[in-house]
Amino acid sequence: MNRMTDLSAPTPMAMDDDACWDAFQRRDRGMDGLFVGAVLTTGIYCKPSCAARRPLRENMIFLPGPEAAREAGFRACLRCRPDGVGRDRLAVEAAKAFIAAAETPPSLEDIAAHAGYAPHHFHRLFKRETGLTPAAYGRSLRTQRLKSALEEGESVTNAIYEAGYNAPSRAYADAQRHLGMSPSAWKDGGRGVTIGYAVVGSSLGPVLVAATAKGLCRISFDEDESALRRRFPKAELVPGDAALAGLAAQVVRLIEDPAAPVDLPLDICGTAFQQAVWAALRAIPAGETRSYGEIAAAIGRPGAVRAAGTACGDNGLAVLIPCHRVLRSDGSLGGYAYGLERKKALLEREGGG
């Protein structure tokens, strides 16, 4: 028996072998870099997302990384190139720091050169790891800085330039996209912004549905106008019109039938990290669940499990951004802002309970 076929010890990881195998079966790109799978019959190790044909389960073991696989006598797959995963993630982290430190928005060429990659390739790599393009990541950082400066009492003009904008026009355009209102309106607690709202019935209880002219800004159970006013103290709150009634009907339809197709406009704001988490949540199909660790890994931040959980809790659009599909690593329900019974009920009607 050769050196490789003698390896039968369990993988020294927090994840168990069944979870690793499941990640390989799903070709889960979010698990790349966390461990590798080694094939006893070929002597090759791969990352979880490798597109190659899967071996038999009994011919595969899991190791914590490429170095452990090489020490055990395996060689890297030439198709998925697992040794490059760590380098790619380090490059993305370096690029994020470069974007954050820049006084003015750097070009894709400058970002890629700093990371040591060709621009077109790095654009794809950055989006794969973060869920955002480099330009979108930079805009999100600036918008968050703008929001923080306004909340700290800076004048609108000072806040715009301190956030890294070259001109007010760009700041206002980004604020309309990410904050759902102008910088001055955000600073003043939503003054001048009109929010329509309605409380509608569902099989899981009353649902508050609220929207600006741009899209839905709040979906929640067991809340009413007073709760909405605490979130938007200076906005004009008005009973919903026919357009909002149509949105509310789609929200209820989604609660009752999670597989129902919906196309709902959104008006939510968040940090780049929150946006990435929320995008990962919306990518979970009905009937499936993920752990908080899997969500963190899916956005390229495997060490940020607690922060991913916090971002799930900050979600303001219940069911539409399905944070109820996230469980603890042991399979238990974990938390849910609207009660574990509702979370369990949502999962059961999706077939994931």
N, C-alpha and C positions, 0 to 999 in steps of 0.2 A: 504494500500500500504506500503511495507516495505521500509527500509532506502535506499536500493540499487535502487529500481525502481523509487525513487523520483529524481534520478540524471539525469537531462536533460540539464544541463548547458553546453555550448560549451567548448571544451578543451582549457585550458589557454596556448597554444603553438603557435609558429610561424607557424607551419603546420596547415592546416585546416583539418576538419574531413574527407573530401573526399580524401585528400592526405594520411591520416593515413589509411583509409580503403583500398586504393589502395596498400599501402605497405603491409598490411595484406594479401590481395588477392595474391600478388606476393611472399609472404613469404620472404620478403626482409631482409636478415640477416644484411645488412648494417644499417638498422634502429633500430636494437636491442639496447636497452639502451637509446634511445632518447624519447620513450614514451611506454606506455602499452595499450592494449585493454582490456576492462572489459566487461564481458557478463552478462547482467541483469538477464537472466533466470537461470543461474547456480551459479552466485556469484563468478566466477573465473576470474582472470586477467592473460594475456599471453603476451609474447613478440611477435613482428611482425613475426618472422620466425617460430613460433610454428607450428608443423606438424599436430596438431589436426584439426578435421573437423571444418569448419567455420560456425558460427551461422548466422542467418538472420541479415541483416544490421540494421534493426530497434531495434535489441536486443543488440547492441554493442555501447559502448561509449569509448572515448579515454582520458587518463589521463597522466600527465607529467612523472610519474614514479611509481615504486612499493609503495613508502611511501604514495603517494596520494591515490593509490588504496586501500591500507590497511586501511587508515583513513576513507575511504568511505564505509568500511565494506566488501570489496572483499578479497578473499584469493588467494594465488599464485597457478598457475597451476603446478601440479606435473610432467607433461610431459616435458614442456620446461624450468621450473625452472627460471622464469624471474628475481628473486632476485639475481641470480648469475652473471648477465651480467656485472654489475658495478664492481664486484670483479674481473672478468676475465680481463676486460680492464685495471684496475689498476695493475694487475699482469703483463700484457704484457708491460705496460709503465715502470714498475719497472725493468723488464727483459731487455728492450731496454737500459735503463740507465746503468744497470749492464754490458751489452755487450760493451757499448760505453766507460765505465770507465776502463775496463780491459786492462792491459798492453799486455797480450797475449790472443789469442782466447779461451774463456772459453768453457768447454764441455757442452753438452746438460744437463747432470746430474747436473752440478754446476748451470746452468741457471735455471733449473726447481726447484732445491732445494731453490735457492734464492727467487723464486716466490711462493714457497709453494705448488707445484704441482708434480705429478708423471711425469717422463720424457716423456713417450709415449703420455700421455694426453696433456701435455703442448706443445709438438711439433705440434700437430694438432691445438690446441687453438691459438698458436702464428701465424701459417700460415693462419688460418681463419681470424684473426684480421688484419694482416699486408700484406698478400699476399706473404710473403716470409717465408722460414724456418729460425730458429735462426741462423744457420750457414750461409745461404745466406745473411741475414741481416748484420751479422758481416763482411762478405767479402765486401759487398757494402760500409759499413762505412770505412773500411780500404782503399778500392780503391779510395773513395772520398777524404780521407785524403792525400793519395799519390798524387792524381791529384792536390790538393790545394798546397801541399808542393812543387811540381815541378813547378807550375805556379808562386810561390813566389820566385823561384830562388835557392832552395835547390839543393845540389848535388843529383844525383840519389841514391847513397848509403845512405846518411843521410835521404832522403825522405822515402826510403823503411823502415828503422828501426823506424823513427818517426811515420810512419803510423801504426805501430804495427805488422809488419811482423817479423817472426823469421828468415827468410832466403830469399835471393833474388829470388830463384826459385819460391816460392809461389807468390811473388809480381808480377813476370813476367807472371805467369799463370793467375792470376786474372786480370792483366792489359790487356792481350790479350782478355780475355772474356768480360770485361766491358768497356775498353777504345778503343778496336779495334786496338791497336798498343802497342808497348813496352813503358815502362816508359820514356826511353830516347827520343824516337820519339815524345811522347806527350809533353815532356818538350821543345823540339825543334820545336814546331809548326807543327808536322806531317812529319818532314823530314824523308825520306826513305820509306814513305808509298805511295803506288800508288792508286789513286782513278780514276776509270773510270766514265765518265759522258755522258749523252745524253739529249738533249732537244727534247721532242716529243709532238705531237699535241694531243689534246683531245677536247671534246665538250665544256669544261669549260676553254679552253685556253691552252697555252704552259706549259708543265710540265718538270721541271728539275728532272732527276733521276740519282743518283750517288751512287756508291758502292765501297767498298774495297773488298779484296779477301774474307773477312768474310761475308759480306752482305751489304744491303742497309744502307747508312749513311745519305742520304738526299733525300726527295721528297718534292718539292715545286712548286707553281705556279709562273709564271712571273719572274723566276730567270734564270741566265745563268752562264757561266764559271766564270765571274768576281765575282759574288756573292759567288760562291763556293770557289773561291780563298781567299776571305776575311775570310771565316770560317776556311779554311785549308791553311794558307799562305805558308807553306813550304813543303806541300805534292806535289807529282808529279801527275799532272792532265793529263789524257790522254783521247782521244775520246773513247767511249765505243766500245767493241767488240761484237761478236755474243751473248756471254753469257749475257752481260748487255742488249742487245736488247731484249732478252727473258724476263728479269726481267721487263724492261720498258713496254713491251707489257702486262704483267700481271697487272702492275700498272694502265695502261690506261683501261684495262678491268674492274678493280675494280671501277674506276671512272664512267665508263659507266653503269656498272651493279653491284651495291653494294652487291647483293646476290651471285655473282659469287664466287666459291671456289678458294682461292689462298693459296699458300704455299711459302712464301717469306722469305729468310734469312735476319736477321737484324744485324746491327752493330751500335748500339747507346749506349751512356753512359749517366748516370744520377745518382743523389743521390738515396738513398733507398726510400725516399718519392716520388721522380719523377717516379721511376720505378714502385712503387705501383699504382700511379695515372694512368700511361700509361697502366698498366695491367688491371686496372678497365675500362679504355676507350675501350680497345680491347674486353672486355667482354660484351659490350653493343651490342645487336643484331641489325642488319640493320632494320630500320623501327621504332626503339625505341629511346627515348631520356632520359637523366637524367639531373637533376639540379646540379650545382656546390656543393650544400650542400649534395646531395645524393652521389656524388663521394667521398667527404670527409668522409661521414659516412661509405661508402663501404670499405674504407681502414682503418677503425678504428680510424679516426681522425675527429670527427664531428665538432670540433671547428676550423678546419683549412680550412675553405671555401675559404678564399682569397688565401692561399697558393696553394690550389688545382687548382684555376683559373690560377695562375702563372705557375704551372706545365703544364697545358693544353697549355698555350702560348709558353712554351719552347719545345714543341713537334716538332721534326725535320722531321717527316715522315707523311706528310699530307695524309689524307684519310686512309692510312694503320693503323695508330693510330688515330681513328676517333674522334678527339676533336670537330669536327663539330656537334656531337650528344649531346653536352652539352649546356643547355639553362640556363637562369636566373630562379630564383625561381618563377617569375611571368609568365613564359612561353615565354618571349621575347627572341630574338635571342642572345643577348649579343654581344661579340666581336668575331672576326675571323681574323687571320693574313692576309688572302687573300681576304678579303672583304665580307660583309654580303650578297651580291647578290650570291656569290659562295656558301656560307653556306646554304642559302635558297634553292638554286638549288640542292645541294647535299641531303638535307633533303627531298625535294619534290620527287626526283627520288627514294628515299628509302621508300617513303610512310609515312615519319614522319614529313612532313612539314605542 
